[in-house]
Amino acid sequence: MAVSLYDLSVATYVQVLGGLEGVLGRGLTHFQENKTDPNEVLEARLYTDMLPFRVQVLVTAHHSLGAIRGIEAGLFQPPGQLPALDYAGLQKTVTETREALQKLAPADVNAHEGKDVVFQIRDTNIPFRAEDFVMSFSLPNFYFHATTAYDILRHKGVPLGKRDFLGRMRLKT
């Protein structure tokens, strides 16, 4: 069976974003039970030169729905200025991103198979085919930032496990 661009990208993004929704929900419960303001985690980092939790979550959204929009346009760029959202705003962003991805029709996404996509950062243009962009750039970045957000919450004591991160797996029916 061939794997489509939709399967590689949208189906994977939806699964992990669903997991991230659950992780953020468990984080909120943990903070409430421990009488801690969840907004205290927004600028938390695992190391001083890493992006903070807030940015990790927002960039995860950018490397999913933003990646699909970039494929459609033929151009993907870093997200630029990110909003200073609170914890609830991050949760809303992840949910809205997942919901927007779920509305995409597989045929519409698959119509971009083989399309040229350029990743542009400052004056540098890096050319890809849509599938290679997803497999070698978008997905690794997506997983990296989703994992780092998960790890920051774990570091803050939120009781999470791998199954929380995985979200709803696509099982054989």
C-alpha positions as CSV (number, residue, x, y, z in Angstrom):
1,M,0.0,0.0,0.0
2,A,1.3,3.4,-0.9
3,V,1.4,6.1,1.8
4,S,0.0,9.4,0.6
5,L,1.2,12.9,1.4
6,Y,-2.0,13.3,3.6
7,D,-1.1,10.2,5.6
8,L,2.5,11.3,6.1
9,S,1.5,14.8,7.2
10,V,-2.0,15.6,8.2
11,A,-2.9,12.2,9.8
12,T,0.4,12.3,11.8
13,Y,-0.1,16.0,12.9
14,V,-3.6,15.3,14.0
15,Q,-2.5,12.3,16.1
16,V,0.3,14.1,17.9
17,L,-1.7,17.3,18.3
18,G,-4.4,15.3,20.0
19,G,-1.7,13.9,22.3
20,L,-0.4,17.4,23.0
21,E,-4.0,18.5,23.9
22,G,-4.1,15.7,26.4
23,V,-0.7,16.5,27.8
24,L,-1.7,20.2,28.2
25,G,-4.9,19.1,29.9
26,R,-3.0,16.9,32.3
27,G,-0.6,19.7,32.9
28,L,-3.4,22.1,33.8
29,T,-4.9,19.5,36.2
30,H,-1.5,19.0,37.8
31,F,-1.0,22.7,38.3
32,Q,-4.5,23.2,39.7
33,E,-4.2,20.3,42.1
34,N,-0.9,21.7,43.3
35,K,-2.3,25.2,43.5
36,T,0.3,26.5,41.0
37,D,-0.5,29.0,38.3
38,P,-0.1,27.2,35.0
39,N,1.2,30.4,33.4
40,E,4.3,30.0,35.5
41,V,5.4,27.3,33.0
42,L,5.2,29.6,29.9
43,E,8.8,30.7,30.0
44,A,10.2,27.5,31.4
45,R,13.1,26.0,29.5
46,L,15.1,22.8,29.8
47,Y,18.3,24.7,29.2
48,T,19.0,28.4,28.9
49,D,19.6,28.5,25.2
50,M,16.4,26.6,24.4
51,L,13.1,28.2,23.4
52,P,10.6,28.4,26.3
53,F,7.5,26.2,26.7
54,R,5.2,28.8,25.1
55,V,7.2,28.9,22.0
56,Q,7.6,25.1,21.8
57,V,3.9,24.7,21.7
58,L,3.3,27.5,19.2
59,V,6.1,26.2,16.9
60,T,4.5,22.7,17.0
61,A,1.3,24.3,15.6
62,H,3.4,26.1,13.0
63,H,5.1,23.0,11.8
64,S,1.8,21.2,11.3
65,L,-1.0,23.5,9.8
66,G,1.7,26.0,8.8
67,A,3.6,23.3,7.0
68,I,0.5,22.3,5.0
69,R,-0.2,26.0,4.2
70,G,3.5,26.3,3.1
71,I,3.1,23.3,0.8
72,E,0.0,24.8,-0.7
73,A,1.8,28.2,-1.3
74,G,5.1,26.6,-2.3
75,L,6.9,28.6,0.4
76,F,7.4,27.9,4.1
77,Q,9.0,30.4,6.5
78,P,9.7,30.6,10.2
79,P,6.7,31.8,12.1
80,G,7.9,35.3,12.8
81,Q,6.6,37.2,15.9
82,L,4.6,34.7,18.1
83,P,1.7,35.9,20.3
84,A,2.3,36.1,24.0
85,L,-0.5,33.6,24.9
86,D,-1.3,32.3,28.3
87,Y,-1.7,28.6,29.1
88,A,-5.4,28.6,28.1
89,G,-4.4,30.3,24.8
90,L,-1.9,27.6,24.1
91,Q,-4.5,25.0,24.7
92,K,-6.9,26.8,22.3
93,T,-4.2,27.1,19.6
94,V,-3.5,23.4,19.7
95,T,-7.1,22.5,19.5
96,E,-7.9,25.0,16.7
97,T,-4.9,23.7,14.8
98,R,-5.9,20.1,15.1
99,E,-9.5,21.0,14.1
100,A,-8.4,22.9,11.1
101,L,-6.2,20.0,10.0
102,Q,-9.1,17.6,10.4
103,K,-11.1,19.7,7.9
104,L,-8.6,19.2,5.2
105,A,-9.7,16.8,2.5
106,P,-7.1,14.1,1.7
107,A,-7.5,14.6,-2.1
108,D,-6.7,18.3,-1.7
109,V,-3.5,17.6,0.3
110,N,-2.5,14.8,-2.0
111,A,-2.9,17.0,-5.0
112,H,0.3,18.7,-3.9
113,E,2.4,15.5,-4.1
114,G,5.6,16.2,-6.0
115,K,5.1,20.0,-5.7
116,D,8.1,22.2,-5.2
117,V,8.3,23.8,-1.8
118,V,11.0,26.3,-0.7
119,F,11.9,26.8,2.9
120,Q,13.0,30.4,3.2
121,I,15.0,31.7,6.2
122,R,16.3,35.2,5.8
123,D,18.2,35.3,2.4
124,T,18.5,31.5,2.2
125,N,16.1,29.4,0.1
126,I,16.2,25.6,0.6
127,P,14.3,23.7,-2.1
128,F,12.3,20.6,-1.5
129,R,9.6,18.4,-3.0
130,A,6.5,18.4,-0.8
131,E,7.1,14.8,0.4
132,D,10.7,15.5,1.2
133,F,9.8,18.7,3.0
134,V,7.4,16.8,5.2
135,M,9.6,13.8,5.9
136,S,13.0,15.5,6.3
137,F,12.1,19.0,7.7
138,S,8.5,19.5,8.9
139,L,8.0,16.2,10.8
140,P,11.4,16.3,12.5
141,N,10.7,19.9,13.7
142,F,7.2,19.1,14.6
143,Y,8.2,16.1,16.8
144,F,11.2,18.0,18.3
145,H,9.0,20.9,19.5
146,A,6.1,18.7,20.7
147,T,8.6,16.4,22.6
148,T,10.3,19.4,24.2
149,A,6.9,20.8,25.4
150,Y,6.1,17.4,26.8
151,D,9.6,17.2,28.4
152,I,9.2,20.7,30.0
153,L,6.0,19.6,31.6
154,R,7.5,16.4,32.8
155,H,10.4,18.4,34.3
156,K,7.8,20.5,36.1
157,G,6.4,17.4,37.7
158,V,3.4,16.7,35.5
159,P,2.8,12.9,35.7
160,L,2.9,12.0,32.0
161,G,3.9,8.9,30.1
162,K,4.6,8.0,26.5
163,R,1.0,7.0,25.8
164,D,0.0,10.6,26.7
165,F,2.4,11.9,24.0
166,L,1.3,9.4,21.4
167,G,-2.3,10.5,21.3
168,R,-4.8,8.3,19.5
169,M,-3.0,5.9,17.3
170,R,-4.2,4.8,13.9
171,L,-5.0,1.1,14.6
172,K,-6.0,-1.5,12.1
173,T,-9.8,-1.7,11.8
